[in-house]
């Protein structure tokens, strides 16, 4: 991107969304030396970053007016639309030449819309959803899937490298979001397998810890099995990624599949099972809380360590 250098100590960043993942991601940028302004609907969730030296903004618009690059990672597409395109959104306060980087898992079509609206104001836009959950965010080893103009993506490299280990430019606007839909489709069926396998082991009277020792290193191994399997065994269903957000993601993927005339029955089944999780009042638990719904389906009492 001719004439613009993104570097710690020079580039002012804004960060919208300081939740489970956003706080860690912004914190990594601050540790690299980027000056940060932050916004979140609940100020208390941003307090940790404020304690580290971040500056508070009352609105995304105010935040953007003080920033060269604005990052956002919020909950739902409607939230993305509000914080970026709303009357008090970041685009309304962004100067010409600024960059909007949405890291929310959102709709590919919305990423294209944001890119067009930003371009009309002389502002750059990139969609860059991530995978890796709370652990990946905390340890700065996220996989970042990027859509947008190549020169802008290249200029953002120092920021992405502060947050992730796998950084891939997938194509034009919306390509990052489409890639994240591929990721979520893979995870959806995989979580069914992880939970059903552990449920089988439990019903068979096996020691779940030793079962994991046997199956994790082999062909059945996966990120979900290695990282969420132990949480299931420990009965720790706190979120690395919320059930309600995963249902949102599956809904986006299924809508995109329908638009492309694709039939994805495995993904549809996973969404139905997760709807059952939500119906049991577990929408704010982690995706591995699918185990609780399957235990209920099989009338198996939950056990505790």
C-alpha beads as a LAMMPS data file, in Angstrom:
LAMMPS data file: protein, C-alpha beads

305 atoms
304 bonds

1 atom types
1 bond types

-500.0 500.0 xlo xhi
-500.0 500.0 ylo yhi
-500.0 500.0 zlo zhi

Masses

1 110.0

Atoms # bond

1 1 1 0.000 0.000 0.000
2 1 1 1.978 2.924 -1.328
3 1 1 2.921 5.625 1.131
4 1 1 1.593 3.924 4.279
5 1 1 3.654 1.949 6.758
6 1 1 2.016 0.078 9.617
7 1 1 4.399 -0.186 12.526
8 1 1 4.411 -0.103 16.360
9 1 1 4.989 3.363 17.724
10 1 1 3.702 4.924 14.524
11 1 1 0.313 3.388 13.740
12 1 1 -2.625 4.087 16.058
13 1 1 -4.996 1.152 16.354
14 1 1 -8.611 1.026 17.449
15 1 1 -10.154 -2.144 18.847
16 1 1 -13.909 -2.824 18.955
17 1 1 -14.972 -5.883 20.963
18 1 1 -13.023 -6.885 24.061
19 1 1 -14.579 -10.266 24.781
20 1 1 -13.090 -13.724 25.268
21 1 1 -10.812 -13.445 22.232
22 1 1 -10.676 -9.721 21.517
23 1 1 -9.001 -8.775 24.777
24 1 1 -6.087 -11.136 24.182
25 1 1 -5.721 -10.143 20.541
26 1 1 -5.652 -6.426 21.280
27 1 1 -3.305 -7.076 24.187
28 1 1 -0.780 -8.721 21.852
29 1 1 -0.786 -5.649 19.602
30 1 1 -0.248 -3.381 22.595
31 1 1 2.665 -5.536 23.759
32 1 1 4.217 -5.023 20.327
33 1 1 4.089 -1.278 20.939
34 1 1 0.872 -0.235 19.182
35 1 1 -1.055 2.571 20.879
36 1 1 -4.660 1.414 21.263
37 1 1 -8.082 2.994 21.678
38 1 1 -10.805 0.550 22.674
39 1 1 -14.589 0.321 22.627
40 1 1 -16.945 -2.320 23.988
41 1 1 -20.632 -2.267 24.861
42 1 1 -19.707 -3.138 28.456
43 1 1 -16.833 -0.957 29.594
44 1 1 -15.926 -3.312 32.437
45 1 1 -14.906 -5.969 29.889
46 1 1 -12.315 -3.534 28.545
47 1 1 -10.874 -2.694 31.947
48 1 1 -7.937 -5.066 31.622
49 1 1 -6.805 -3.309 28.435
50 1 1 -7.415 0.109 29.984
51 1 1 -5.193 -0.934 32.880
52 1 1 -2.481 -1.752 30.317
53 1 1 -2.645 1.740 28.847
54 1 1 -5.419 1.631 26.264
55 1 1 -7.632 4.708 25.845
56 1 1 -11.416 4.433 26.043
57 1 1 -13.776 5.698 23.305
58 1 1 -17.497 6.181 23.906
59 1 1 -18.501 5.132 20.374
60 1 1 -16.943 3.292 17.414
61 1 1 -17.138 6.584 15.490
62 1 1 -15.078 8.349 18.147
63 1 1 -12.640 5.448 18.209
64 1 1 -12.133 5.542 14.436
65 1 1 -11.443 9.280 14.512
66 1 1 -8.435 8.521 16.733
67 1 1 -7.174 5.479 14.796
68 1 1 -5.310 4.574 11.622
69 1 1 -6.425 0.933 11.685
70 1 1 -9.676 -0.199 13.307
71 1 1 -10.110 -3.857 14.276
72 1 1 -13.478 -5.345 15.225
73 1 1 -14.443 -8.717 16.638
74 1 1 -18.023 -8.762 17.878
75 1 1 -20.827 -11.306 18.082
76 1 1 -23.210 -11.316 15.152
77 1 1 -23.517 -9.798 11.668
78 1 1 -26.012 -7.280 13.038
79 1 1 -23.346 -6.169 15.523
80 1 1 -20.787 -5.840 12.726
81 1 1 -23.212 -3.696 10.764
82 1 1 -23.859 -1.469 13.771
83 1 1 -20.249 -0.914 14.858
84 1 1 -18.909 -0.411 11.332
85 1 1 -21.754 0.994 9.207
86 1 1 -24.104 2.528 11.793
87 1 1 -24.589 6.258 12.405
88 1 1 -22.063 6.053 15.244
89 1 1 -20.058 3.336 13.532
90 1 1 -16.382 3.298 12.708
91 1 1 -16.784 4.166 9.023
92 1 1 -18.556 7.408 9.946
93 1 1 -15.490 8.510 11.908
94 1 1 -12.731 7.069 9.728
95 1 1 -10.475 9.398 7.774
96 1 1 -9.541 8.734 4.151
97 1 1 -6.761 6.137 3.986
98 1 1 -7.763 4.426 7.233
99 1 1 -8.281 0.652 7.338
100 1 1 -11.176 -1.335 8.792
101 1 1 -10.351 -4.939 9.695
102 1 1 -13.327 -7.053 10.721
103 1 1 -12.214 -10.239 12.483
104 1 1 -15.731 -11.351 13.430
105 1 1 -17.041 -14.518 11.825
106 1 1 -19.734 -12.918 9.707
107 1 1 -21.534 -13.031 6.368
108 1 1 -19.398 -12.955 3.207
109 1 1 -21.971 -10.671 1.593
110 1 1 -21.663 -8.198 4.478
111 1 1 -17.873 -8.148 4.051
112 1 1 -18.390 -7.220 0.390
113 1 1 -20.889 -4.522 1.394
114 1 1 -18.507 -3.038 3.966
115 1 1 -15.689 -3.025 1.420
116 1 1 -17.826 -1.099 -1.080
117 1 1 -19.103 1.390 1.495
118 1 1 -15.578 1.991 2.783
119 1 1 -14.144 2.442 -0.711
120 1 1 -16.762 5.102 -1.433
121 1 1 -15.255 7.131 1.437
122 1 1 -11.630 6.456 0.549
123 1 1 -11.288 3.917 3.369
124 1 1 -9.834 0.397 3.032
125 1 1 -11.613 -2.695 4.370
126 1 1 -10.458 -6.255 5.059
127 1 1 -12.331 -9.289 6.372
128 1 1 -10.070 -11.440 8.548
129 1 1 -11.955 -14.001 10.671
130 1 1 -9.900 -16.269 12.888
131 1 1 -9.819 -19.816 14.205
132 1 1 -8.170 -21.122 17.347
133 1 1 -10.557 -20.105 20.109
134 1 1 -9.619 -18.571 23.415
135 1 1 -6.419 -20.632 23.628
136 1 1 -5.200 -19.546 20.208
137 1 1 -6.031 -15.926 20.986
138 1 1 -4.273 -16.055 24.340
139 1 1 -1.154 -17.714 22.920
140 1 1 -1.060 -15.596 19.720
141 1 1 -1.264 -18.617 17.438
142 1 1 -4.556 -18.020 15.647
143 1 1 -5.216 -18.995 12.061
144 1 1 -6.221 -15.794 10.244
145 1 1 -8.197 -16.074 6.995
146 1 1 -8.102 -12.870 5.004
147 1 1 -10.152 -11.312 2.225
148 1 1 -9.366 -7.944 0.676
149 1 1 -6.996 -6.015 -1.543
150 1 1 -3.537 -7.578 -1.595
151 1 1 -1.618 -4.352 -0.925
152 1 1 -3.723 -3.574 2.135
153 1 1 -3.375 -7.124 3.447
154 1 1 0.419 -6.962 2.981
155 1 1 0.588 -3.673 4.889
156 1 1 -1.320 -5.233 7.801
157 1 1 1.132 -8.109 8.139
158 1 1 2.855 -6.766 11.306
159 1 1 -0.517 -6.671 13.059
160 1 1 -1.574 -10.132 11.950
161 1 1 1.796 -11.589 12.965
162 1 1 1.287 -10.266 16.497
163 1 1 -1.928 -12.280 16.815
164 1 1 -1.519 -15.429 14.758
165 1 1 0.763 -18.092 13.345
166 1 1 -1.087 -19.067 10.170
167 1 1 -1.828 -15.987 8.072
168 1 1 -3.258 -16.609 4.597
169 1 1 -4.675 -14.142 2.091
170 1 1 -7.554 -16.056 0.508
171 1 1 -8.666 -13.561 -2.128
172 1 1 -10.864 -10.498 -2.556
173 1 1 -13.532 -9.086 -0.216
174 1 1 -15.534 -11.875 1.449
175 1 1 -12.976 -14.600 0.724
176 1 1 -11.829 -14.652 4.350
177 1 1 -15.401 -15.169 5.532
178 1 1 -16.018 -17.942 2.997
179 1 1 -12.871 -19.697 4.230
180 1 1 -14.107 -19.413 7.813
181 1 1 -17.335 -21.117 6.736
182 1 1 -15.216 -24.024 5.478
183 1 1 -13.509 -24.077 8.897
184 1 1 -16.804 -24.071 10.806
185 1 1 -18.260 -26.827 8.631
186 1 1 -15.265 -28.996 9.481
187 1 1 -15.576 -28.259 13.199
188 1 1 -19.339 -28.894 13.326
189 1 1 -19.212 -32.550 12.332
190 1 1 -15.971 -33.019 14.260
191 1 1 -17.534 -31.915 17.544
192 1 1 -20.307 -34.468 17.104
193 1 1 -17.644 -37.154 16.691
194 1 1 -15.638 -36.029 19.731
195 1 1 -18.682 -35.999 22.000
196 1 1 -20.189 -39.236 20.697
197 1 1 -16.859 -41.044 20.991
198 1 1 -16.360 -39.950 24.600
199 1 1 -19.975 -40.827 25.356
200 1 1 -19.353 -44.323 23.946
201 1 1 -16.206 -44.680 26.055
202 1 1 -18.088 -43.521 29.126
203 1 1 -20.953 -45.963 28.577
204 1 1 -18.475 -48.779 27.985
205 1 1 -16.904 -48.105 31.363
206 1 1 -13.521 -47.030 29.992
207 1 1 -11.133 -44.592 31.611
208 1 1 -11.588 -41.460 29.509
209 1 1 -8.097 -40.115 30.173
210 1 1 -6.390 -43.303 28.952
211 1 1 -8.747 -43.462 25.961
212 1 1 -7.563 -39.982 24.944
213 1 1 -3.950 -41.135 25.287
214 1 1 -4.638 -43.874 22.748
215 1 1 -6.722 -42.079 20.164
216 1 1 -5.410 -38.507 20.137
217 1 1 -2.018 -39.209 18.450
218 1 1 -3.493 -41.388 15.687
219 1 1 -5.669 -40.840 12.637
220 1 1 -8.619 -39.820 14.844
221 1 1 -6.703 -36.914 16.331
222 1 1 -7.948 -33.335 15.933
223 1 1 -7.657 -29.918 17.539
224 1 1 -11.073 -30.376 19.141
225 1 1 -10.169 -33.771 20.573
226 1 1 -6.838 -32.553 21.972
227 1 1 -8.070 -29.255 23.388
228 1 1 -11.737 -29.787 24.197
229 1 1 -11.696 -33.500 25.026
230 1 1 -9.893 -32.854 28.343
231 1 1 -12.339 -30.049 29.162
232 1 1 -15.263 -32.413 28.605
233 1 1 -13.696 -35.015 30.875
234 1 1 -13.098 -32.359 33.554
235 1 1 -16.731 -31.223 33.154
236 1 1 -15.498 -27.720 32.317
237 1 1 -17.943 -26.331 29.780
238 1 1 -16.967 -22.686 30.047
239 1 1 -16.606 -21.040 26.650
240 1 1 -13.624 -20.803 24.442
241 1 1 -16.266 -20.164 21.799
242 1 1 -19.959 -19.669 22.617
243 1 1 -22.612 -22.134 21.475
244 1 1 -24.828 -19.253 20.323
245 1 1 -22.051 -17.890 18.121
246 1 1 -21.428 -21.326 16.623
247 1 1 -25.133 -21.661 15.785
248 1 1 -24.873 -18.278 14.064
249 1 1 -21.880 -19.483 12.051
250 1 1 -23.609 -22.693 10.967
251 1 1 -26.648 -20.685 9.926
252 1 1 -24.465 -18.457 7.728
253 1 1 -22.748 -21.482 6.187
254 1 1 -26.051 -23.221 5.463
255 1 1 -27.503 -20.050 3.911
256 1 1 -24.426 -19.704 1.682
257 1 1 -24.674 -23.396 0.763
258 1 1 -28.317 -22.959 -0.222
259 1 1 -27.397 -19.939 -2.342
260 1 1 -24.807 -22.107 -4.137
261 1 1 -27.266 -25.020 -4.503
262 1 1 -25.271 -27.236 -2.148
263 1 1 -26.781 -29.865 0.127
264 1 1 -24.784 -30.255 3.359
265 1 1 -26.744 -32.727 5.529
266 1 1 -23.956 -33.205 8.063
267 1 1 -23.815 -29.493 8.793
268 1 1 -27.609 -29.328 9.022
269 1 1 -27.604 -32.172 11.575
270 1 1 -24.929 -30.450 13.649
271 1 1 -26.960 -27.245 13.732
272 1 1 -30.058 -29.143 14.895
273 1 1 -28.094 -30.753 17.726
274 1 1 -26.687 -27.398 18.780
275 1 1 -30.188 -25.936 18.739
276 1 1 -30.967 -28.596 21.357
277 1 1 -27.997 -27.387 23.404
278 1 1 -29.363 -23.843 23.262
279 1 1 -32.856 -25.056 24.190
280 1 1 -31.363 -26.535 27.365
281 1 1 -30.189 -23.062 28.404
282 1 1 -26.547 -23.596 27.429
283 1 1 -26.166 -20.949 24.709
284 1 1 -23.390 -19.160 26.616
285 1 1 -21.383 -22.320 27.247
286 1 1 -18.569 -23.583 25.037
287 1 1 -19.184 -25.592 21.877
288 1 1 -18.106 -28.764 23.685
289 1 1 -21.284 -28.453 25.806
290 1 1 -22.781 -30.528 23.000
291 1 1 -21.814 -33.411 25.296
292 1 1 -24.485 -32.309 27.794
293 1 1 -27.210 -32.422 25.145
294 1 1 -26.114 -35.881 23.982
295 1 1 -26.053 -37.148 27.570
296 1 1 -29.584 -35.815 28.007
297 1 1 -30.684 -37.432 24.729
298 1 1 -29.382 -40.787 25.980
299 1 1 -30.684 -40.346 29.541
300 1 1 -27.149 -40.636 30.901
301 1 1 -26.652 -38.725 34.166
302 1 1 -23.884 -36.127 34.057
303 1 1 -20.867 -37.209 36.092
304 1 1 -18.441 -34.957 37.913
305 1 1 -14.736 -35.316 38.652

Bonds

1 1 1 2
2 1 2 3
3 1 3 4
4 1 4 5
5 1 5 6
6 1 6 7
7 1 7 8
8 1 8 9
9 1 9 10
10 1 10 11
11 1 11 12
12 1 12 13
13 1 13 14
14 1 14 15
15 1 15 16
16 1 16 17
17 1 17 18
18 1 18 19
19 1 19 20
20 1 20 21
21 1 21 22
22 1 22 23
23 1 23 24
24 1 24 25
25 1 25 26
26 1 26 27
27 1 27 28
28 1 28 29
29 1 29 30
30 1 30 31
31 1 31 32
32 1 32 33
33 1 33 34
34 1 34 35
35 1 35 36
36 1 36 37
37 1 37 38
38 1 38 39
39 1 39 40
40 1 40 41
41 1 41 42
42 1 42 43
43 1 43 44
44 1 44 45
45 1 45 46
46 1 46 47
47 1 47 48
48 1 48 49
49 1 49 50
50 1 50 51
51 1 51 52
52 1 52 53
53 1 53 54
54 1 54 55
55 1 55 56
56 1 56 57
57 1 57 58
58 1 58 59
59 1 59 60
60 1 60 61
61 1 61 62
62 1 62 63
63 1 63 64
64 1 64 65
65 1 65 66
66 1 66 67
67 1 67 68
68 1 68 69
69 1 69 70
70 1 70 71
71 1 71 72
72 1 72 73
73 1 73 74
74 1 74 75
75 1 75 76
76 1 76 77
77 1 77 78
78 1 78 79
79 1 79 80
80 1 80 81
81 1 81 82
82 1 82 83
83 1 83 84
84 1 84 85
85 1 85 86
86 1 86 87
87 1 87 88
88 1 88 89
89 1 89 90
90 1 90 91
91 1 91 92
92 1 92 93
93 1 93 94
94 1 94 95
95 1 95 96
96 1 96 97
97 1 97 98
98 1 98 99
99 1 99 100
100 1 100 101
101 1 101 102
102 1 102 103
103 1 103 104
104 1 104 105
105 1 105 106
106 1 106 107
107 1 107 108
108 1 108 109
109 1 109 110
110 1 110 111
111 1 111 112
112 1 112 113
113 1 113 114
114 1 114 115
115 1 115 116
116 1 116 117
117 1 117 118
118 1 118 119
119 1 119 120
120 1 120 121
121 1 121 122
122 1 122 123
123 1 123 124
124 1 124 125
125 1 125 126
126 1 126 127
127 1 127 128
128 1 128 129
129 1 129 130
130 1 130 131
131 1 131 132
132 1 132 133
133 1 133 134
134 1 134 135
135 1 135 136
136 1 136 137
137 1 137 138
138 1 138 139
139 1 139 140
140 1 140 141
141 1 141 142
142 1 142 143
143 1 143 144
144 1 144 145
145 1 145 146
146 1 146 147
147 1 147 148
148 1 148 149
149 1 149 150
150 1 150 151
151 1 151 152
152 1 152 153
153 1 153 154
154 1 154 155
155 1 155 156
156 1 156 157
157 1 157 158
158 1 158 159
159 1 159 160
160 1 160 161
161 1 161 162
162 1 162 163
163 1 163 164
164 1 164 165
165 1 165 166
166 1 166 167
167 1 167 168
168 1 168 169
169 1 169 170
170 1 170 171
171 1 171 172
172 1 172 173
173 1 173 174
174 1 174 175
175 1 175 176
176 1 176 177
177 1 177 178
178 1 178 179
179 1 179 180
180 1 180 181
181 1 181 182
182 1 182 183
183 1 183 184
184 1 184 185
185 1 185 186
186 1 186 187
187 1 187 188
188 1 188 189
189 1 189 190
190 1 190 191
191 1 191 192
192 1 192 193
193 1 193 194
194 1 194 195
195 1 195 196
196 1 196 197
197 1 197 198
198 1 198 199
199 1 199 200
200 1 200 201
201 1 201 202
202 1 202 203
203 1 203 204
204 1 204 205
205 1 205 206
206 1 206 207
207 1 207 208
208 1 208 209
209 1 209 210
210 1 210 211
211 1 211 212
212 1 212 213
213 1 213 214
214 1 214 215
215 1 215 216
216 1 216 217
217 1 217 218
218 1 218 219
219 1 219 220
220 1 220 221
221 1 221 222
222 1 222 223
223 1 223 224
224 1 224 225
225 1 225 226
226 1 226 227
227 1 227 228
228 1 228 229
229 1 229 230
230 1 230 231
231 1 231 232
232 1 232 233
233 1 233 234
234 1 234 235
235 1 235 236
236 1 236 237
237 1 237 238
238 1 238 239
239 1 239 240
240 1 240 241
241 1 241 242
242 1 242 243
243 1 243 244
244 1 244 245
245 1 245 246
246 1 246 247
247 1 247 248
248 1 248 249
249 1 249 250
250 1 250 251
251 1 251 252
252 1 252 253
253 1 253 254
254 1 254 255
255 1 255 256
256 1 256 257
257 1 257 258
258 1 258 259
259 1 259 260
260 1 260 261
261 1 261 262
262 1 262 263
263 1 263 264
264 1 264 265
265 1 265 266
266 1 266 267
267 1 267 268
268 1 268 269
269 1 269 270
270 1 270 271
271 1 271 272
272 1 272 273
273 1 273 274
274 1 274 275
275 1 275 276
276 1 276 277
277 1 277 278
278 1 278 279
279 1 279 280
280 1 280 281
281 1 281 282
282 1 282 283
283 1 283 284
284 1 284 285
285 1 285 286
286 1 286 287
287 1 287 288
288 1 288 289
289 1 289 290
290 1 290 291
291 1 291 292
292 1 292 293
293 1 293 294
294 1 294 295
295 1 295 296
296 1 296 297
297 1 297 298
298 1 298 299
299 1 299 300
300 1 300 301
301 1 301 302
302 1 302 303
303 1 303 304
304 1 304 305
